[in-house]
Amino acid sequence: MSEKFKNLLVRTVSGAVLLLVVLGALLWSKWSAGALFAVIMLGGLVEFYRLCRKRGIEPMSSIGIASSLAIFGIAFTVFQQWGIPATNVTGRIVLGLLLYVMLMIPSAFVCELWRKSPTPIANIATTFMGVIYVALPMSAILFVPQMLVGKWSPWAMLAFISIIWVNDVFAYLVGVTLGKHRLCERISPKKSWEGFFGGLVGAVGAAMLFAHLFGGNLLVWGGLGVVMSLAGVAGDLVESLMKREADVKDSGAMMPGHGGFLDRFDALLLAVPFALFYLFVVSFS
């Protein structure tokens, strides 16, 4: 068995396992879906802070993770109560978590007074950059089905994630077979314009197929495919830029043949905020 075939087999098997885990978590319950995104968030945060340390920066991981869990807790509490009149208990939980996040921000500044680090500003900045880059999208993704179909639907969530995956697959296949013109050689030498347009066509096609399955507006879903494809490519390049600066091949080793959490979900981290903003805007039309 050749090394190339062995690597392909490993990637295929681990990819299939990931698909089953995601599918099972989304279909089981809201709690399992929340747990799935919380795990992705925590894994992504750990990897992001590790990349920062490769450059001699010392982010306060504990504060970043604590703040991220609080933000996710707020999002999940609201997510659980969507469509149900807010109770006093819900309000107290949300307020308490918000106050906790507010407390974490000045705490980071105070901690730097005693750390004696040569890069205090960079430490604080990267601590909360991890929260913004990883935690906010993984918290906001809980509301995607409501924006798409007006209620929680594991199938709508799966469709949303699948648009990104289809974009990746089509971009890879077209890039490998037809790719000649480099998209961004300085950051990712293997990416091509041909692969980019192949992914775009695949994402739009998948989105319009889902529009038919969910009885949605073809134009709105097609536009969503465009937005997610563009944001997904940007997300991939952003993560490649960080890995290049940190001088590492993969962000982690979460999945054999696929790298770490950021390697697998980098496109989703940028696609979520852009897609939600797009859906928010078109909801007024």
PyRosetta script that sets phi, psi and omega in degrees:
from pyrosetta import init, pose_from_sequence

init()
pose = pose_from_sequence("MSEKFKNLLVRTVSGAVLLLVVLGALLWSKWSAGALFAVIMLGGLVEFYRLCRKRGIEPMSSIGIASSLAIFGIAFTVFQQWGIPATNVTGRIVLGLLLYVMLMIPSAFVCELWRKSPTPIANIATTFMGVIYVALPMSAILFVPQMLVGKWSPWAMLAFISIIWVNDVFAYLVGVTLGKHRLCERISPKKSWEGFFGGLVGAVGAAMLFAHLFGGNLLVWGGLGVVMSLAGVAGDLVESLMKREADVKDSGAMMPGHGGFLDRFDALLLAVPFALFYLFVVSFS")
pose.set_psi(1, 124.9)
pose.set_omega(1, -178.5)
pose.set_phi(2, -70.1)
pose.set_psi(2, 157.2)
pose.set_omega(2, -180.0)
pose.set_phi(3, -63.0)
pose.set_psi(3, -38.5)
pose.set_omega(3, -178.9)
pose.set_phi(4, -64.3)
pose.set_psi(4, -43.5)
pose.set_omega(4, 179.4)
pose.set_phi(5, -67.2)
pose.set_psi(5, -37.6)
pose.set_omega(5, 179.6)
pose.set_phi(6, -63.6)
pose.set_psi(6, -42.7)
pose.set_omega(6, 178.4)
pose.set_phi(7, -63.3)
pose.set_psi(7, -40.5)
pose.set_omega(7, 178.7)
pose.set_phi(8, -63.9)
pose.set_psi(8, -40.1)
pose.set_omega(8, 179.6)
pose.set_phi(9, -64.4)
pose.set_psi(9, -43.2)
pose.set_omega(9, 178.9)
pose.set_phi(10, -62.2)
pose.set_psi(10, -45.2)
pose.set_omega(10, 179.4)
pose.set_phi(11, -61.9)
pose.set_psi(11, -40.7)
pose.set_omega(11, -178.4)
pose.set_phi(12, -66.3)
pose.set_psi(12, -46.3)
pose.set_omega(12, -178.5)
pose.set_phi(13, -65.1)
pose.set_psi(13, -47.3)
pose.set_omega(13, -178.9)
pose.set_phi(14, -66.8)
pose.set_psi(14, -34.2)
pose.set_omega(14, 176.2)
pose.set_phi(15, -65.3)
pose.set_psi(15, -39.9)
pose.set_omega(15, 178.6)
pose.set_phi(16, -65.8)
pose.set_psi(16, -39.3)
pose.set_omega(16, 178.0)
pose.set_phi(17, -63.6)
pose.set_psi(17, -44.0)
pose.set_omega(17, 178.5)
pose.set_phi(18, -60.5)
pose.set_psi(18, -42.9)
pose.set_omega(18, 179.2)
pose.set_phi(19, -59.9)
pose.set_psi(19, -43.2)
pose.set_omega(19, 179.5)
pose.set_phi(20, -65.1)
pose.set_psi(20, -39.8)
pose.set_omega(20, 179.0)
pose.set_phi(21, -63.9)
pose.set_psi(21, -47.4)
pose.set_omega(21, 179.7)
pose.set_phi(22, -62.2)
pose.set_psi(22, -46.6)
pose.set_omega(22, -179.1)
pose.set_phi(23, -61.9)
pose.set_psi(23, -46.0)
pose.set_omega(23, -180.0)
pose.set_phi(24, -62.6)
pose.set_psi(24, -43.3)
pose.set_omega(24, -179.2)
pose.set_phi(25, -65.2)
pose.set_psi(25, -40.9)
pose.set_omega(25, -178.9)
pose.set_phi(26, -69.2)
pose.set_psi(26, -37.4)
pose.set_omega(26, -175.6)
pose.set_phi(27, -81.8)
pose.set_psi(27, -24.7)
pose.set_omega(27, -173.7)
pose.set_phi(28, -67.0)
pose.set_psi(28, -55.9)
pose.set_omega(28, -179.3)
pose.set_phi(29, -170.6)
pose.set_psi(29, 172.6)
pose.set_omega(29, 174.2)
pose.set_phi(30, -63.3)
pose.set_psi(30, -35.7)
pose.set_omega(30, -178.3)
pose.set_phi(31, -66.3)
pose.set_psi(31, -42.9)
pose.set_omega(31, 179.4)
pose.set_phi(32, -69.1)
pose.set_psi(32, -34.6)
pose.set_omega(32, 175.7)
pose.set_phi(33, -64.0)
pose.set_psi(33, -43.6)
pose.set_omega(33, 177.3)
pose.set_phi(34, -62.0)
pose.set_psi(34, -41.0)
pose.set_omega(34, 179.1)
pose.set_phi(35, -62.8)
pose.set_psi(35, -39.4)
pose.set_omega(35, 178.5)
pose.set_phi(36, -58.1)
pose.set_psi(36, -50.7)
pose.set_omega(36, -177.3)
pose.set_phi(37, -71.0)
pose.set_psi(37, -29.4)
pose.set_omega(37, 176.2)
pose.set_phi(38, -66.2)
pose.set_psi(38, -41.0)
pose.set_omega(38, 178.4)
pose.set_phi(39, -64.6)
pose.set_psi(39, -44.2)
pose.set_omega(39, 177.5)
pose.set_phi(40, -60.5)
pose.set_psi(40, -42.2)
pose.set_omega(40, 179.5)
pose.set_phi(41, -61.2)
pose.set_psi(41, -49.5)
pose.set_omega(41, -177.9)
pose.set_phi(42, -65.0)
pose.set_psi(42, -42.3)
pose.set_omega(42, 178.0)
pose.set_phi(43, -62.5)
pose.set_psi(43, -42.2)
pose.set_omega(43, 178.6)
pose.set_phi(44, -64.5)
pose.set_psi(44, -40.0)
pose.set_omega(44, 178.8)
pose.set_phi(45, -63.3)
pose.set_psi(45, -46.6)
pose.set_omega(45, 179.9)
pose.set_phi(46, -58.8)
pose.set_psi(46, -43.5)
pose.set_omega(46, -179.7)
pose.set_phi(47, -68.1)
pose.set_psi(47, -39.5)
pose.set_omega(47, 179.0)
pose.set_phi(48, -61.7)
pose.set_psi(48, -46.3)
pose.set_omega(48, -179.8)
pose.set_phi(49, -66.1)
pose.set_psi(49, -32.5)
pose.set_omega(49, 177.4)
pose.set_phi(50, -66.4)
pose.set_psi(50, -40.7)
pose.set_omega(50, 177.1)
pose.set_phi(51, -61.9)
pose.set_psi(51, -40.0)
pose.set_omega(51, 178.7)
pose.set_phi(52, -62.0)
pose.set_psi(52, -40.7)
pose.set_omega(52, -178.5)
pose.set_phi(53, -67.3)
pose.set_psi(53, -26.1)
pose.set_omega(53, 176.2)
pose.set_phi(54, -61.7)
pose.set_psi(54, -23.7)
pose.set_omega(54, -179.6)
pose.set_phi(55, -100.9)
pose.set_psi(55, 13.7)
pose.set_omega(55, 176.7)
pose.set_phi(56, 82.5)
pose.set_psi(56, 8.3)
pose.set_omega(56, 176.9)
pose.set_phi(57, -91.8)
pose.set_psi(57, 146.7)
pose.set_omega(57, -176.2)
pose.set_phi(58, -121.5)
pose.set_psi(58, 75.4)
pose.set_omega(58, 178.0)
pose.set_phi(59, -64.6)
pose.set_psi(59, 150.6)
pose.set_omega(59, 178.6)
pose.set_phi(60, -86.3)
pose.set_psi(60, 87.9)
pose.set_omega(60, -173.8)
pose.set_phi(61, -56.9)
pose.set_psi(61, -41.5)
pose.set_omega(61, -176.2)
pose.set_phi(62, -62.7)
pose.set_psi(62, -41.5)
pose.set_omega(62, 178.9)
pose.set_phi(63, -69.1)
pose.set_psi(63, -41.7)
pose.set_omega(63, 178.9)
pose.set_phi(64, -62.4)
pose.set_psi(64, -44.2)
pose.set_omega(64, -179.5)
pose.set_phi(65, -68.9)
pose.set_psi(65, -41.3)
pose.set_omega(65, 178.7)
pose.set_phi(66, -62.4)
pose.set_psi(66, -43.5)
pose.set_omega(66, 178.4)
pose.set_phi(67, -63.4)
pose.set_psi(67, -41.1)
pose.set_omega(67, -179.2)
pose.set_phi(68, -64.7)
pose.set_psi(68, -42.1)
pose.set_omega(68, 178.2)
pose.set_phi(69, -63.9)
pose.set_psi(69, -37.0)
pose.set_omega(69, 178.0)
pose.set_phi(70, -65.9)
pose.set_psi(70, -44.1)
pose.set_omega(70, 178.4)
pose.set_phi(71, -62.9)
pose.set_psi(71, -43.2)
pose.set_omega(71, 178.2)
pose.set_phi(72, -63.7)
pose.set_psi(72, -38.0)
pose.set_omega(72, 177.9)
pose.set_phi(73, -61.9)
pose.set_psi(73, -40.6)
pose.set_omega(73, 176.5)
pose.set_phi(74, -61.7)
pose.set_psi(74, -49.0)
pose.set_omega(74, -178.1)
pose.set_phi(75, -62.0)
pose.set_psi(75, -42.4)
pose.set_omega(75, -177.4)
pose.set_phi(76, -69.5)
pose.set_psi(76, -35.9)
pose.set_omega(76, 177.4)
pose.set_phi(77, -62.3)
pose.set_psi(77, -46.6)
pose.set_omega(77, 177.9)
pose.set_phi(78, -65.4)
pose.set_psi(78, -40.9)
pose.set_omega(78, 179.2)
pose.set_phi(79, -59.1)
pose.set_psi(79, -43.4)
pose.set_omega(79, 179.2)
pose.set_phi(80, -65.6)
pose.set_psi(80, -32.6)
pose.set_omega(80, -175.4)
pose.set_phi(81, -95.1)
pose.set_psi(81, 4.2)
pose.set_omega(81, -176.9)
pose.set_phi(82, -56.0)
pose.set_psi(82, 124.1)
pose.set_omega(82, 178.6)
pose.set_phi(83, 85.6)
pose.set_psi(83, -2.7)
pose.set_omega(83, 179.2)
pose.set_phi(84, -114.2)
pose.set_psi(84, 131.8)
pose.set_omega(84, 179.4)
pose.set_phi(85, -52.9)
pose.set_psi(85, 131.7)
pose.set_omega(85, -177.5)
pose.set_phi(86, -63.2)
pose.set_psi(86, 134.9)
pose.set_omega(86, 177.2)
pose.set_phi(87, -96.4)
pose.set_psi(87, 168.8)
pose.set_omega(87, 176.7)
pose.set_phi(88, -61.5)
pose.set_psi(88, -35.6)
pose.set_omega(88, 179.6)
pose.set_phi(89, -63.4)
pose.set_psi(89, -45.6)
pose.set_omega(89, 178.9)
pose.set_phi(90, -59.7)
pose.set_psi(90, -46.0)
pose.set_omega(90, 179.9)
pose.set_phi(91, -60.3)
pose.set_psi(91, -40.8)
pose.set_omega(91, -179.8)
pose.set_phi(92, -66.9)
pose.set_psi(92, -38.8)
pose.set_omega(92, 178.9)
pose.set_phi(93, -63.2)
pose.set_psi(93, -48.3)
pose.set_omega(93, -179.0)
pose.set_phi(94, -62.1)
pose.set_psi(94, -46.0)
pose.set_omega(94, -179.9)
pose.set_phi(95, -62.6)
pose.set_psi(95, -43.4)
pose.set_omega(95, 179.9)
pose.set_phi(96, -61.6)
pose.set_psi(96, -42.4)
pose.set_omega(96, 179.7)
pose.set_phi(97, -68.7)
pose.set_psi(97, -37.7)
pose.set_omega(97, 177.0)
pose.set_phi(98, -62.5)
pose.set_psi(98, -43.8)
pose.set_omega(98, 178.4)
pose.set_phi(99, -63.6)
pose.set_psi(99, -35.5)
pose.set_omega(99, 178.7)
pose.set_phi(100, -63.8)
pose.set_psi(100, -44.3)
pose.set_omega(100, 177.6)
pose.set_phi(101, -61.8)
pose.set_psi(101, -43.8)
pose.set_omega(101, 179.0)
pose.set_phi(102, -60.5)
pose.set_psi(102, -33.4)
pose.set_omega(102, 179.2)
pose.set_phi(103, -72.0)
pose.set_psi(103, -34.3)
pose.set_omega(103, -177.7)
pose.set_phi(104, -66.2)
pose.set_psi(104, -34.1)
pose.set_omega(104, -176.3)
pose.set_phi(105, -63.5)
pose.set_psi(105, -55.3)
pose.set_omega(105, 176.7)
pose.set_phi(106, -66.3)
pose.set_psi(106, -25.8)
pose.set_omega(106, 179.1)
pose.set_phi(107, -61.4)
pose.set_psi(107, -36.3)
pose.set_omega(107, 179.3)
pose.set_phi(108, -62.8)
pose.set_psi(108, -41.2)
pose.set_omega(108, 178.7)
pose.set_phi(109, -65.5)
pose.set_psi(109, -43.1)
pose.set_omega(109, -179.5)
pose.set_phi(110, -63.6)
pose.set_psi(110, -41.1)
pose.set_omega(110, -179.4)
pose.set_phi(111, -59.3)
pose.set_psi(111, -37.1)
pose.set_omega(111, -178.4)
pose.set_phi(112, -64.9)
pose.set_psi(112, -20.2)
pose.set_omega(112, 178.8)
pose.set_phi(113, -64.5)
pose.set_psi(113, -26.8)
pose.set_omega(113, -176.5)
pose.set_phi(114, -109.7)
pose.set_psi(114, -7.9)
pose.set_omega(114, -175.1)
pose.set_phi(115, -78.1)
pose.set_psi(115, -23.6)
pose.set_omega(115, -179.6)
pose.set_phi(116, 57.5)
pose.set_psi(116, 37.9)
pose.set_omega(116, 178.9)
pose.set_phi(117, -87.5)
pose.set_psi(117, 145.7)
pose.set_omega(117, 177.8)
pose.set_phi(118, -75.8)
pose.set_psi(118, -8.0)
pose.set_omega(118, -176.8)
pose.set_phi(119, -128.8)
pose.set_psi(119, 58.7)
pose.set_omega(119, -175.6)
pose.set_phi(120, -62.6)
pose.set_psi(120, -41.2)
pose.set_omega(120, -179.0)
pose.set_phi(121, -65.3)
pose.set_psi(121, -44.9)
pose.set_omega(121, 178.5)
pose.set_phi(122, -63.5)
pose.set_psi(122, -37.4)
pose.set_omega(122, 178.8)
pose.set_phi(123, -61.0)
pose.set_psi(123, -48.6)
pose.set_omega(123, -179.4)
pose.set_phi(124, -65.6)
pose.set_psi(124, -43.6)
pose.set_omega(124, -177.8)
pose.set_phi(125, -61.7)
pose.set_psi(125, -45.6)
pose.set_omega(125, -178.7)
pose.set_phi(126, -71.6)
pose.set_psi(126, -30.0)
pose.set_omega(126, 176.5)
pose.set_phi(127, -57.2)
pose.set_psi(127, -48.6)
pose.set_omega(127, -176.8)
pose.set_phi(128, -87.7)
pose.set_psi(128, -17.1)
pose.set_omega(128, 172.3)
pose.set_phi(129, -65.8)
pose.set_psi(129, -36.5)
pose.set_omega(129, 176.2)
pose.set_phi(130, -61.4)
pose.set_psi(130, -40.2)
pose.set_omega(130, 178.1)
pose.set_phi(131, -62.8)
pose.set_psi(131, -45.7)
pose.set_omega(131, -178.0)
pose.set_phi(132, -68.7)
pose.set_psi(132, -43.5)
pose.set_omega(132, -174.1)
pose.set_phi(133, -73.4)
pose.set_psi(133, -38.5)
pose.set_omega(133, -173.9)
pose.set_phi(134, -108.5)
pose.set_psi(134, -51.5)
pose.set_omega(134, -171.0)
pose.set_phi(135, -69.9)
pose.set_psi(135, -43.2)
pose.set_omega(135, -178.1)
pose.set_phi(136, -61.9)
pose.set_psi(136, -48.4)
pose.set_omega(136, 177.8)
pose.set_phi(137, -62.2)
pose.set_psi(137, -40.2)
pose.set_omega(137, -178.4)
pose.set_phi(138, -72.8)
pose.set_psi(138, -17.1)
pose.set_omega(138, 172.9)
pose.set_phi(139, -86.0)
pose.set_psi(139, -42.4)
pose.set_omega(139, -177.6)
pose.set_phi(140, -69.0)
pose.set_psi(140, -25.5)
pose.set_omega(140, -177.3)
pose.set_phi(141, -62.2)
pose.set_psi(141, -22.1)
pose.set_omega(141, 179.0)
pose.set_phi(142, -59.4)
pose.set_psi(142, -24.9)
pose.set_omega(142, -175.2)
pose.set_phi(143, -97.2)
pose.set_psi(143, 2.8)
pose.set_omega(143, -179.1)
pose.set_phi(144, -59.0)
pose.set_psi(144, -49.1)
pose.set_omega(144, -179.2)
pose.set_phi(145, -58.5)
pose.set_psi(145, -39.0)
pose.set_omega(145, 178.6)
pose.set_phi(146, -61.5)
pose.set_psi(146, -38.6)
pose.set_omega(146, 179.2)
pose.set_phi(147, -72.3)
pose.set_psi(147, -28.6)
pose.set_omega(147, -177.8)
pose.set_phi(148, -84.8)
pose.set_psi(148, -49.3)
pose.set_omega(148, -173.3)
pose.set_phi(149, -124.8)
pose.set_psi(149, 4.5)
pose.set_omega(149, 174.9)
pose.set_phi(150, 84.8)
pose.set_psi(150, 4.5)
pose.set_omega(150, 179.4)
pose.set_phi(151, -162.7)
pose.set_psi(151, 169.0)
pose.set_omega(151, 175.9)
pose.set_phi(152, -67.9)
pose.set_psi(152, 129.1)
pose.set_omega(152, 177.5)
pose.set_phi(153, -147.9)
pose.set_psi(153, 114.3)
pose.set_omega(153, 178.2)
pose.set_phi(154, -60.9)
pose.set_psi(154, -30.7)
pose.set_omega(154, 179.9)
pose.set_phi(155, -71.3)
pose.set_psi(155, -35.7)
pose.set_omega(155, 176.0)
pose.set_phi(156, -66.7)
pose.set_psi(156, -39.2)
pose.set_omega(156, 177.0)
pose.set_phi(157, -63.8)
pose.set_psi(157, -43.3)
pose.set_omega(157, 179.1)
pose.set_phi(158, -63.6)
pose.set_psi(158, -38.8)
pose.set_omega(158, 177.7)
pose.set_phi(159, -62.1)
pose.set_psi(159, -43.2)
pose.set_omega(159, 179.8)
pose.set_phi(160, -59.8)
pose.set_psi(160, -49.4)
pose.set_omega(160, -179.9)
pose.set_phi(161, -65.2)
pose.set_psi(161, -36.8)
pose.set_omega(161, -178.5)
pose.set_phi(162, -63.5)
pose.set_psi(162, -31.8)
pose.set_omega(162, 178.5)
pose.set_phi(163, -59.5)
pose.set_psi(163, -42.1)
pose.set_omega(163, 177.7)
pose.set_phi(164, -66.5)
pose.set_psi(164, -43.9)
pose.set_omega(164, -179.3)
pose.set_phi(165, -64.8)
pose.set_psi(165, -41.0)
pose.set_omega(165, 176.9)
pose.set_phi(166, -62.3)
pose.set_psi(166, -41.2)
pose.set_omega(166, 177.1)
pose.set_phi(167, -57.8)
pose.set_psi(167, -45.3)
pose.set_omega(167, -179.7)
pose.set_phi(168, -63.5)
pose.set_psi(168, -45.1)
pose.set_omega(168, -177.2)
pose.set_phi(169, -65.2)
pose.set_psi(169, -47.6)
pose.set_omega(169, -179.3)
pose.set_phi(170, -64.8)
pose.set_psi(170, -40.2)
pose.set_omega(170, 178.8)
pose.set_phi(171, -62.0)
pose.set_psi(171, -41.1)
pose.set_omega(171, 179.8)
pose.set_phi(172, -66.5)
pose.set_psi(172, -49.0)
pose.set_omega(172, -176.8)
pose.set_phi(173, -64.0)
pose.set_psi(173, -46.5)
pose.set_omega(173, 179.8)
pose.set_phi(174, -68.1)
pose.set_psi(174, -39.2)
pose.set_omega(174, 179.4)
pose.set_phi(175, -63.0)
pose.set_psi(175, -41.4)
pose.set_omega(175, -179.5)
pose.set_phi(176, -67.6)
pose.set_psi(176, -39.9)
pose.set_omega(176, -175.3)
pose.set_phi(177, -86.4)
pose.set_psi(177, -34.7)
pose.set_omega(177, -173.3)
pose.set_phi(178, -122.0)
pose.set_psi(178, -8.8)
pose.set_omega(178, -172.2)
pose.set_phi(179, -63.0)
pose.set_psi(179, 121.9)
pose.set_omega(179, 177.9)
pose.set_phi(180, -132.0)
pose.set_psi(180, -33.9)
pose.set_omega(180, -175.5)
pose.set_phi(181, -101.0)
pose.set_psi(181, 118.6)
pose.set_omega(181, -174.9)
pose.set_phi(182, -69.3)
pose.set_psi(182, 136.1)
pose.set_omega(182, -179.6)
pose.set_phi(183, -80.0)
pose.set_psi(183, -49.3)
pose.set_omega(183, -179.1)
pose.set_phi(184, -153.0)
pose.set_psi(184, 74.5)
pose.set_omega(184, -170.4)
pose.set_phi(185, -60.7)
pose.set_psi(185, -33.1)
pose.set_omega(185, -178.7)
pose.set_phi(186, -61.8)
pose.set_psi(186, -34.0)
pose.set_omega(186, -175.3)
pose.set_phi(187, -102.4)
pose.set_psi(187, -44.9)
pose.set_omega(187, -177.0)
pose.set_phi(188, -139.0)
pose.set_psi(188, 89.4)
pose.set_omega(188, -172.9)
pose.set_phi(189, -59.0)
pose.set_psi(189, -24.6)
pose.set_omega(189, -175.6)
pose.set_phi(190, -84.9)
pose.set_psi(190, -15.7)
pose.set_omega(190, -178.1)
pose.set_phi(191, -77.7)
pose.set_psi(191, 139.0)
pose.set_omega(191, -178.2)
pose.set_phi(192, -127.2)
pose.set_psi(192, 160.7)
pose.set_omega(192, 175.6)
pose.set_phi(193, -65.4)
pose.set_psi(193, -35.2)
pose.set_omega(193, 178.1)
pose.set_phi(194, -62.2)
pose.set_psi(194, -43.4)
pose.set_omega(194, 177.0)
pose.set_phi(195, -64.6)
pose.set_psi(195, -38.2)
pose.set_omega(195, 178.3)
pose.set_phi(196, -58.7)
pose.set_psi(196, -49.5)
pose.set_omega(196, -178.7)
pose.set_phi(197, -70.5)
pose.set_psi(197, -31.4)
pose.set_omega(197, 174.7)
pose.set_phi(198, -63.1)
pose.set_psi(198, -43.3)
pose.set_omega(198, 177.2)
pose.set_phi(199, -64.6)
pose.set_psi(199, -39.3)
pose.set_omega(199, 179.4)
pose.set_phi(200, -61.9)
pose.set_psi(200, -46.1)
pose.set_omega(200, 178.7)
pose.set_phi(201, -62.8)
pose.set_psi(201, -42.8)
pose.set_omega(201, 179.4)
pose.set_phi(202, -63.1)
pose.set_psi(202, -42.9)
pose.set_omega(202, -179.3)
pose.set_phi(203, -65.2)
pose.set_psi(203, -44.2)
pose.set_omega(203, 179.4)
pose.set_phi(204, -65.7)
pose.set_psi(204, -42.0)
pose.set_omega(204, 178.3)
pose.set_phi(205, -61.4)
pose.set_psi(205, -44.2)
pose.set_omega(205, 178.8)
pose.set_phi(206, -64.1)
pose.set_psi(206, -42.7)
pose.set_omega(206, -179.6)
pose.set_phi(207, -61.9)
pose.set_psi(207, -41.1)
pose.set_omega(207, -179.4)
pose.set_phi(208, -71.2)
pose.set_psi(208, -31.5)
pose.set_omega(208, 174.2)
pose.set_phi(209, -64.6)
pose.set_psi(209, -43.7)
pose.set_omega(209, 178.1)
pose.set_phi(210, -65.8)
pose.set_psi(210, -33.5)
pose.set_omega(210, 176.4)
pose.set_phi(211, -59.7)
pose.set_psi(211, -41.1)
pose.set_omega(211, 178.5)
pose.set_phi(212, -66.2)
pose.set_psi(212, -42.5)
pose.set_omega(212, -177.6)
pose.set_phi(213, -67.8)
pose.set_psi(213, -35.6)
pose.set_omega(213, -178.2)
pose.set_phi(214, -95.7)
pose.set_psi(214, -0.3)
pose.set_omega(214, -178.7)
pose.set_phi(215, 68.1)
pose.set_psi(215, 32.6)
pose.set_omega(215, -178.3)
pose.set_phi(216, -93.3)
pose.set_psi(216, 178.0)
pose.set_omega(216, 178.8)
pose.set_phi(217, -76.4)
pose.set_psi(217, 122.1)
pose.set_omega(217, -177.2)
pose.set_phi(218, -59.9)
pose.set_psi(218, -40.8)
pose.set_omega(218, -177.9)
pose.set_phi(219, -66.2)
pose.set_psi(219, -42.9)
pose.set_omega(219, 180.0)
pose.set_phi(220, -64.7)
pose.set_psi(220, -45.9)
pose.set_omega(220, 179.9)
pose.set_phi(221, -67.6)
pose.set_psi(221, -39.0)
pose.set_omega(221, 176.9)
pose.set_phi(222, -61.6)
pose.set_psi(222, -42.5)
pose.set_omega(222, 175.8)
pose.set_phi(223, -61.8)
pose.set_psi(223, -37.5)
pose.set_omega(223, 177.1)
pose.set_phi(224, -61.5)
pose.set_psi(224, -40.6)
pose.set_omega(224, 177.7)
pose.set_phi(225, -60.3)
pose.set_psi(225, -41.6)
pose.set_omega(225, 178.2)
pose.set_phi(226, -63.5)
pose.set_psi(226, -49.1)
pose.set_omega(226, -178.7)
pose.set_phi(227, -59.7)
pose.set_psi(227, -45.3)
pose.set_omega(227, -177.3)
pose.set_phi(228, -68.9)
pose.set_psi(228, -35.8)
pose.set_omega(228, 178.1)
pose.set_phi(229, -64.8)
pose.set_psi(229, -48.3)
pose.set_omega(229, -179.6)
pose.set_phi(230, -62.8)
pose.set_psi(230, -46.8)
pose.set_omega(230, -179.4)
pose.set_phi(231, -67.0)
pose.set_psi(231, -35.8)
pose.set_omega(231, 179.4)
pose.set_phi(232, -63.8)
pose.set_psi(232, -43.4)
pose.set_omega(232, 177.1)
pose.set_phi(233, -62.8)
pose.set_psi(233, -43.1)
pose.set_omega(233, 178.0)
pose.set_phi(234, -61.1)
pose.set_psi(234, -41.8)
pose.set_omega(234, 178.9)
pose.set_phi(235, -62.3)
pose.set_psi(235, -40.1)
pose.set_omega(235, 178.0)
pose.set_phi(236, -63.8)
pose.set_psi(236, -43.6)
pose.set_omega(236, -179.4)
pose.set_phi(237, -68.2)
pose.set_psi(237, -37.6)
pose.set_omega(237, 178.5)
pose.set_phi(238, -60.7)
pose.set_psi(238, -45.1)
pose.set_omega(238, -179.9)
pose.set_phi(239, -67.6)
pose.set_psi(239, -37.1)
pose.set_omega(239, 176.6)
pose.set_phi(240, -62.4)
pose.set_psi(240, -37.9)
pose.set_omega(240, 178.1)
pose.set_phi(241, -62.5)
pose.set_psi(241, -43.5)
pose.set_omega(241, 179.8)
pose.set_phi(242, -66.4)
pose.set_psi(242, -41.8)
pose.set_omega(242, 179.6)
pose.set_phi(243, -65.9)
pose.set_psi(243, -36.9)
pose.set_omega(243, 179.4)
pose.set_phi(244, -64.5)
pose.set_psi(244, -42.3)
pose.set_omega(244, 178.9)
pose.set_phi(245, -66.6)
pose.set_psi(245, -37.1)
pose.set_omega(245, 179.6)
pose.set_phi(246, -80.2)
pose.set_psi(246, -8.2)
pose.set_omega(246, 179.2)
pose.set_phi(247, 59.8)
pose.set_psi(247, 49.3)
pose.set_omega(247, 175.5)
pose.set_phi(248, -129.8)
pose.set_psi(248, 153.3)
pose.set_omega(248, 179.8)
pose.set_phi(249, -81.7)
pose.set_psi(249, -43.6)
pose.set_omega(249, -179.7)
pose.set_phi(250, -125.4)
pose.set_psi(250, 153.7)
pose.set_omega(250, 178.6)
pose.set_phi(251, -75.6)
pose.set_psi(251, -20.8)
pose.set_omega(251, -179.1)
pose.set_phi(252, -171.5)
pose.set_psi(252, -165.1)
pose.set_omega(252, -178.7)
pose.set_phi(253, -134.2)
pose.set_psi(253, 40.8)
pose.set_omega(253, -177.8)
pose.set_phi(254, -64.2)
pose.set_psi(254, -41.4)
pose.set_omega(254, -176.6)
pose.set_phi(255, -126.1)
pose.set_psi(255, 124.3)
pose.set_omega(255, 176.6)
pose.set_phi(256, -56.9)
pose.set_psi(256, 126.3)
pose.set_omega(256, 178.8)
pose.set_phi(257, 85.6)
pose.set_psi(257, -9.6)
pose.set_omega(257, -177.6)
pose.set_phi(258, -121.3)
pose.set_psi(258, -11.6)
pose.set_omega(258, -178.8)
pose.set_phi(259, 86.5)
pose.set_psi(259, -143.8)
pose.set_omega(259, -174.7)
pose.set_phi(260, -100.8)
pose.set_psi(260, -169.6)
pose.set_omega(260, 179.8)
pose.set_phi(261, -61.3)
pose.set_psi(261, -45.3)
pose.set_omega(261, -179.5)
pose.set_phi(262, -66.5)
pose.set_psi(262, -35.8)
pose.set_omega(262, 177.7)
pose.set_phi(263, -61.8)
pose.set_psi(263, -37.5)
pose.set_omega(263, -175.2)
pose.set_phi(264, -85.6)
pose.set_psi(264, -32.5)
pose.set_omega(264, -172.8)
pose.set_phi(265, -117.3)
pose.set_psi(265, 15.6)
pose.set_omega(265, -178.6)
pose.set_phi(266, -60.0)
pose.set_psi(266, -41.5)
pose.set_omega(266, -179.6)
pose.set_phi(267, -64.2)
pose.set_psi(267, -37.7)
pose.set_omega(267, -178.1)
pose.set_phi(268, -66.4)
pose.set_psi(268, -33.4)
pose.set_omega(268, -176.8)
pose.set_phi(269, -62.8)
pose.set_psi(269, -33.2)
pose.set_omega(269, 177.0)
pose.set_phi(270, -93.7)
pose.set_psi(270, -27.4)
pose.set_omega(270, -179.0)
pose.set_phi(271, -67.8)
pose.set_psi(271, -36.3)
pose.set_omega(271, -176.6)
pose.set_phi(272, -60.4)
pose.set_psi(272, -54.6)
pose.set_omega(272, -178.7)
pose.set_phi(273, -63.0)
pose.set_psi(273, -40.3)
pose.set_omega(273, -179.9)
pose.set_phi(274, -68.2)
pose.set_psi(274, -39.8)
pose.set_omega(274, -180.0)
pose.set_phi(275, -66.9)
pose.set_psi(275, -42.9)
pose.set_omega(275, 179.7)
pose.set_phi(276, -65.3)
pose.set_psi(276, -39.1)
pose.set_omega(276, 177.5)
pose.set_phi(277, -64.6)
pose.set_psi(277, -41.5)
pose.set_omega(277, 177.6)
pose.set_phi(278, -61.0)
pose.set_psi(278, -47.4)
pose.set_omega(278, -179.3)
pose.set_phi(279, -65.3)
pose.set_psi(279, -34.9)
pose.set_omega(279, 177.0)
pose.set_phi(280, -63.5)
pose.set_psi(280, -43.7)
pose.set_omega(280, -179.0)
pose.set_phi(281, -66.3)
pose.set_psi(281, -47.3)
pose.set_omega(281, -176.4)
pose.set_phi(282, -71.4)
pose.set_psi(282, -16.7)
pose.set_omega(282, 178.6)
pose.set_phi(283, -66.8)
pose.set_psi(283, -17.9)
pose.set_omega(283, 179.2)
pose.set_phi(284, -88.1)
pose.set_psi(284, -9.0)
pose.set_omega(284, -176.3)
pose.set_phi(285, -88.6)
pose.dump_pdb("model.pdb")
